[in-house]
Amino acid sequence: MNVFKDLFTSDVGLMSAAGLLFMLGMGVFYIRYFLRHIAEDAAAAQQHKT
């Protein structure tokens, strides 16, 4: 548990935690963004096909 204490009490640990949270949030955003646009493009292609 010393790791968590260092992570949340030191300035380097807080910056690391912030960086990790930012990257995870960015990953979630891009996954949702790409899946939404893939679905929109598939629907548009299906509409033009018929």
Stockholm file with secondary structure:
# STOCKHOLM 1.0

chainA/1-50         MNVFKDLFTSDVGLMSAAGLLFMLGMGVFYIRYFLRHIAEDAAAAQQHKT
#=GR chainA/1-50 SS CHHHHHHHHSHHHHHHHHHHHHHHHHHHHHHHHHHHHHHHHHHHHHHHHC
#=GC SS_cons        CHHHHHHHHSHHHHHHHHHHHHHHHHHHHHHHHHHHHHHHHHHHHHHHHC
//
